[in-house]
Amino acid sequence: MSFVLPSRLPQAILFDWDNTLVDTWKTTFDGINSTLARMDKPLMTIDDFWATPHLSLRDSFPEMFGHHWQEAEKHFYEHVLETHIENLDIHDGAHDLLELIFSKGIYMGVVSNKNGPLLRREVSHIGWDPHFGKVVGARDTAEDKPSPLPVKAALENTGIFHGPEVWFVGDSIVDVRCAKATGCIPIVVGHDEASREDNIVHLGDCKMLAKFIENM
């Protein structure tokens, strides 16, 4: 099926979380490097970090740490729990974007590869619970993004079927793959590698997405 630029508003919009609606990269970067140091492995540079696919720890840590991945995961979360709330920054325009979408009666959900309880803690801390019907994180389903399962879980019991009536908004290649695997429209915010993918809608940030919606 060829890609068709959306000409009307969707029934649902699903959002990635980290570095899409909120800025959390430093917490994750520091947590990974703390874990690498703990496991006597070379540290990541910032370029290494951004070049790495944003897979869940369940999918990425076994390759990074081999048989010791569960020990590494435990240390990572211990580190992140100490700092993730205080280092949480809302992206410019994100709150107004969610308010706009909510005012139009469009269903919203979150599909993230962040650990589910941590993710929901951050959503609640900001006060965005009322905006989202479902907040689906890593290990909330049998597989994480780019698997279609988290998208299906986010739309469960809504009467909305994953496909072109659903937009998936994210910043990474993993988000694009997840959107395409479910037939959703991939909306990429930011200017990283995912923005150069074929058959996507590329917008610079949350403010530009809001204008895109307002002009429909």
SULDAPE-V525627 format. One record per backbone hydrogen bond with DSSP energy under -0.5 kcal/mol. NH is the residue of the N-H (numbers start at 0). CO is the residue of the C=O. If there is no record, write none. Layout:
# SULDAPE-V525627
((NH | CO) (NH | CO))
This chain:
# SULDAPE-V525627
((10 | 164) (11 | 164) (12 | 106) (13 | 166) (14 | 108) (15 | 168) (18 | 21) (19 | 16) (20 | 16) (21 | 16) (22 | 88) (23 | 21) (27 | 23) (28 | 24) (29 | 25) (30 | 26) (31 | 27) (32 | 28) (33 | 29) (34 | 30) (35 | 31) (36 | 32) (37 | 33) (38 | 34) (39 | 36) (40 | 35) (48 | 44) (49 | 45) (50 | 46) (51 | 47) (51 | 48) (54 | 52) (55 | 144) (58 | 55) (59 | 55) (60 | 56) (63 | 59) (64 | 60) (65 | 61) (67 | 64) (68 | 65) (71 | 67) (72 | 68) (73 | 69) (74 | 70) (75 | 71) (76 | 72) (77 | 73) (78 | 74) (79 | 75) (80 | 76) (81 | 77) (81 | 78) (82 | 78) (82 | 79) (83 | 79) (86 | 82) (87 | 84) (88 | 22) (88 | 86) (90 | 20) (93 | 90) (96 | 92) (97 | 93) (98 | 94) (99 | 95) (100 | 96) (101 | 97) (102 | 98) (103 | 99) (103 | 100) (104 | 101) (105 | 100) (106 | 10) (108 | 12) (109 | 133) (110 | 14) (111 | 135) (115 | 137) (118 | 114) (119 | 115) (120 | 116) (121 | 117) (122 | 118) (123 | 119) (124 | 120) (125 | 121) (126 | 122) (127 | 122) (130 | 127) (131 | 127) (131 | 128) (132 | 107) (133 | 107) (135 | 109) (135 | 133) (136 | 134) (137 | 113) (139 | 136) (146 | 143) (151 | 147) (152 | 148) (153 | 149) (154 | 150) (155 | 151) (155 | 152) (157 | 154) (159 | 154) (165 | 162) (166 | 11) (167 | 184) (168 | 13) (168 | 166) (169 | 167) (169 | 186) (175 | 171) (176 | 172) (177 | 173) (178 | 174) (179 | 175) (180 | 176) (181 | 177) (181 | 178) (182 | 179) (183 | 178) (184 | 165) (185 | 183) (186 | 167) (186 | 184) (187 | 185) (187 | 200) (188 | 169) (188 | 186) (189 | 202) (189 | 203) (194 | 191) (195 | 192) (196 | 193) (200 | 185) (201 | 199) (202 | 187) (202 | 200) (208 | 204) (209 | 205) (210 | 206) (211 | 207) (212 | 208) (213 | 209) (214 | 210) (215 | 212))
